[in-house]
Structure formats: C-alpha cells, structure tokens
Amino acid sequence: MHVVIAWWDGTRGATSGTARTVRSEETGFGPGATVSLAGEYPGLRDGQWIDDPVAGREGLALIWDCADSADLFLPMISELTFGCAPSHRWAFELDDAPSTPADPGMRPAELELLLRA
C-alpha cells in the first residue's frame, strides 16, 4: 500500500480561501471529510482531508494500491481540488491491511495514528 501525504500552503497558487472551499465542495469533499474520489481514480483506495489552520495549510492523505497510480493521478486530483501542485508531498509504503477487515472502512492502525496526530 502506497500512502501520499500532500499539503498545500494557503498562500500558494491561484486557488485559496473561499475559492478553495468552493472547489472542495464541488468535488464532494472538504475539511474533515473522507475523500470521495476513491471510485473515480484507479488504484485510489481511500483518503482523508487534512488541515493545519495554524500553519495555513490544507491537504490530503491518500492511500493507493501502488506508487504508479499515485504518480499518474495525483496531478489530476491536485488540479481539481486546489488548482496547483502541492507545496509539500511525502510518500511511503505501509504493509497491506488484512484483505477482509471486520470493518470495511477500517484503515491500518499506523495510518489512523498518523491522521490523528
């Protein structure tokens, strides 16, 4: 499983503040919501909107099947959501979650910890 954490600085790019909020509402997700694009992009398993109001950043934590899918589709998601490439991006691999978890919406414990930090 390939995880991408992407942050957009609020001072960067053409889409900021109200425009970014409108854009996020148009795409069907926004602050605190689970990303609803999983069915639209091959290889995208799950996602979470993340924000850091103190630093003035908003971002996405996305879980992909593989790095190739993330590299192919993240630019489209970035443009659709924020109108520009992320100002910061981290990617790493996690061991796969059990293939049939008790709760289908359950994420690996490592990712839950990261998203709650």
N, C-alpha and C positions, 0 to 999 in steps of 0.2 A: 504494500500500500504506500502510495506516494502522497505526502502532505505538503501543501504550499500555504504559507502564511504571507499575505500581501497587504501592505499598508500604503495608504495614500495620504500625503500631507495636505492639510486643508488649504495651504497657501499655494499649492502647485496645481497647474492645469486649468483648463477653461471651465471645468465643472466644479463648482464649490458651493458651499452653503445651501441656499434654497434650491438652486438648480440640481445639486446632487441629490437632495431629498426627493425632489420630483422625479428624477431619473430612477432612483431606487424604488419609488412607488410604482413607476411604470413597469419595472422589471419584476415586480411581485415580491420583493423582499427589501428589508431595510434593517436599521439598528435593532439588535436583539432577536431577529428572525432567523429561522433556518433557511438557507439558500434554496430556492425552489427551482433552480436550473438543472438539477441532477438528471432529469429525464431528457433534457434538451441537448446535452453535450456528451458524446460517447466517452466513457471512461470516468465521468464525474460521479462519484458515489454519494457524496454528502457535502454539506458546507454550513458554515456559521458566519453571520455578520459579526464583526468585532469592532469596537471603538474605544478610543482613548481620548476622552474630552479634554483632559488636562494638557495633553500634547497636541491636541487639534488634529488627530488622525482618525481615519475610519479604514476598515479593511475587511478582508475575507480570509477565513481559514477553510481551505478546500481539500477534500480527500479524493484522490484519484486512484484509478487502477494502476497506472504507471506514469513515469515521467514524460513519456512521449505524448500521452493525451494532454497532460498539463501544459507542455510546451506548445502544443498545437492550438488549444482552445483558450488558454488564459488571456492571450491578447484580445480575443473577441469579447470575453467576459469583462475585461478591463475597460474596453472602449464602450461597451453597452452600459456599464454601471457608472464609471467615473469619467469617461471621455479622454482618458490618457493612461499611460503605463503606470504601474505602481512606483512610488518613490523608494520603497524598501520591499525586498522579497527574500524569503527564506524557504528552502525546500529540504525535506529529509524523508527518509524511509522509516516506516514502522512495520513491525510484524503484523501480518493479517489478523483480523479479529476472527473468532470462530465462524465457520461458514453458516451455521444456523444458531444465532444467538437467541436466548429466551425472548428478548425484546428486539424486534427487527430494527427499531430506531436507535438501538444502543450503540454507542461509539466505544472504541477501545479506551480503557481507563487512562492511558497515557495522554490521549488527545483530550479527553474530558478535563483532566488536570490542567493541561496547557490552556484550554479555552476559559477556564475559570480563574486563572492566575491574574 
